[in-house]
């Protein structure tokens, strides 16, 4: 039952104490995990919109101006690439043309652009 509750409320751990209270503190680690999950979701959406199959290998281009977000994305670059079946994640200073699909969105209130290219 605990696994179902964890899944439904999107938490990693449920602990019982003497007094029931909900700890809603977001640790830096949880915040980073949320950022990577959102980048993964956005890239997977581009794969879907581009008609790609799960086995199709891609290159992902990312334009992030905010240094904190960029640092987080770079730290988890290999994990992100693996989760979206990308040969590489390339950080760019400008939006690229000629891609299979691209998308502008906001993350943590900051503008992000991602694009994918099938290889």
C-alpha positions in Angstrom: 0.0 0.0 0.0 2.9 2.4 0.8 4.3 2.0 -2.8 0.9 3.0 -4.2 0.8 6.0 -2.0 4.3 7.0 -2.9 3.5 6.7 -6.6 0.2 8.6 -6.3 1.7 11.6 -4.4 5.0 11.5 -6.2 7.3 11.1 -3.2 10.3 9.0 -2.6 9.8 8.0 1.0 7.0 7.8 3.6 8.0 7.8 7.2 5.7 7.6 10.2 6.4 9.5 13.4 4.6 10.0 16.7 2.7 12.9 15.2 1.4 13.0 11.6 2.5 15.9 9.6 3.4 16.4 6.0 7.0 17.5 5.3 6.8 19.5 2.1 10.5 20.7 2.1 12.1 20.4 -1.3 15.7 19.5 -1.0 18.2 20.7 -3.6 18.5 17.1 -4.8 14.7 16.8 -5.3 14.7 20.1 -7.1 17.4 18.9 -9.5 15.6 15.6 -10.0 12.4 17.6 -10.9 14.4 19.7 -13.4 15.8 16.6 -15.2 12.4 14.9 -15.2 10.8 18.0 -16.9 13.6 18.2 -19.5 13.1 14.4 -20.1 9.3 15.0 -20.5 9.8 17.8 -22.9 12.3 15.9 -25.1 10.1 12.8 -25.1 7.3 15.1 -26.3 9.4 16.2 -29.2 10.3 12.6 -30.1 6.6 11.9 -30.2 5.7 15.0 -32.2 8.5 14.1 -34.6 7.0 10.6 -35.2 10.1 8.9 -33.8 10.1 5.4 -32.5 11.7 4.5 -29.1 14.7 2.8 -30.9 15.4 5.9 -33.0 18.6 7.6 -31.9 18.7 11.4 -31.7 20.9 14.4 -30.9 19.4 16.9 -28.5 20.2 20.6 -28.7 19.5 22.7 -25.6 19.7 26.4 -25.1 19.6 27.4 -21.4 20.6 30.9 -20.4 20.2 30.5 -16.7 23.6 29.2 -15.3 22.0 27.2 -12.4 19.7 25.3 -14.7 22.5 24.8 -17.2 24.8 23.5 -14.5 22.1 21.0 -13.4 21.4 19.8 -16.9 25.2 19.4 -17.6 25.7 17.4 -14.4 23.0 15.0 -15.4 23.8 15.1 -19.1 24.6 11.3 -19.5 21.5 10.3 -17.5 19.3 12.5 -19.6 20.8 11.3 -22.8 20.2 7.7 -21.8 16.6 8.3 -20.7 15.7 9.8 -24.1 17.8 7.6 -26.3 20.1 10.4 -27.4 23.6 9.9 -28.8 24.4 13.3 -27.2 23.0 16.4 -25.5 24.6 19.5 -27.0 24.4 22.9 -25.3 24.1 25.7 -27.7 24.1 29.5 -27.5 21.6 29.9 -30.3 18.5 28.2 -31.7 19.2 25.9 -34.5 17.3 25.4 -37.8 16.7 22.2 -39.8 15.7 20.0 -36.9 13.1 17.3 -36.7 11.3 19.2 -33.9 12.0 22.0 -31.5 10.2 23.7 -28.6 10.4 26.8 -26.4 9.1 26.5 -22.8 9.8 27.8 -19.3 11.4 25.9 -16.5 11.8 27.4 -13.1 10.6 30.7 -14.6 13.5 30.6 -17.1 13.3 30.3 -20.9 14.5 27.0 -22.4 14.7 25.9 -26.0 15.2 22.3 -27.0 15.5 20.7 -30.5 16.0 17.1 -31.7 17.6 15.7 -34.8 17.3 12.1 -35.8 20.5 10.4 -36.7 
